[in-house]
């Protein structure tokens, strides 16, 4: 009888503490049904979960839509997938433990194009289109590579102003595309996420000014280092590439994404780019797609840009974008920044086996290790955009990826 009373008491305590609740679900808007907010509040709590998985439903937000493929590429479930375990801070955890620890809205693990695990949290469903933040930069890079292969961009050593005449006579206009891709322009662009930096000015202009992001890009004038010598993360560089793509092709990013990526890779769901005040898509942060289609993009990258016999993304460009051994000294892992390296808008991991990721603030990740056929997508609603209280979240997400590699036959040395 005493054991029964103890068990009941334990159950009551756990219930009082919210056992089984998703992390910070009250703060993130569960009681309100995870609302989307409006054009002013969409990025704040309690609107993050709702708006970051349905930005096209936010009043006052405009988007350019990307149609799904005529035939979706199958993502079959793996028969009897192995359990995923990882170690973090000297403890061993399961995949479900990660979901109980972190504010993940979606998680997808693929091995050779088969689903090992697929999870949705905070009431999200497979049709949700998740905001990528800076994972969008990598999508923009892929479009640049395809445009070059098609002859629409003659050379990555061309200055941006050749294709974006509005930047003629400005430092960004004089910067070569290769240096924009690697964020080595040498231009001073502050990205601290404190509300008083250049990336804030860029985002506000993009959303509110009739001239869009160009209003800020034309004001970036101080060059602190010669181009190509020093890595400095700057969202402005990617937005310049967005204007370059429009000038080079005569089409917006949505049309290019649909024709060059979504159709050939077999996307299942409609995607969309948020557009700014001048109608330009937000190349630096505003592409939205379903979890499975992020996964299909990862499979395309794991297959070195091929779908069957069709080379969708030029292989040599993709290797330049994602192989640490093709980077200059300044871009190798652990050189300009701790741990990571950088390619053409992709982050590079310090493994012997080529391993890279697309990463966005607030916990968006797409990890790829081509040789093992492993892909992991995580979408999240972390509290902080970078630094601060999410250091543990980043470390645990990296530990989870290492656990996926260890559990499913990848390499982590």
Secondary structure, 3 states (H helix, E strand, C coil): CHHHHHHHHHHHHHHHCCCCCCCCCCCCCHHHCCCCCECCCCCCCCCHHHHCCCHHHCECCCEEEECCCCCCCCCCECCCCCCCEEEECCEEEEHHHHHHHCCEEEEEEEECCEEEEEEECCCCCCCCCEECCCHHHHHHHHHHHHHHHCCCCCCCCCEHHHCCHHHCCCHHHHCEHHHHHCCCCCECCCCCCCCCCHHHHHHHHHHHCCCCCHHHHCCCCCECCCCCCCCCCCHHHHHHHHHHHHHHHCCCHHHHHHHHHHHHHCCCCCEEEEECCCCCECCCCCEEECHHHHHHHHHHHHCCCEECCEECCCHHHHHHHHCHHHCCHHHCCCCCCCCCEECCCCEECCCCCCCEEEEECCCEEEEEEHHHCEEEEEEECCCCCCCHHHHHHHHHHHHHHHHHHHHCCCCCC
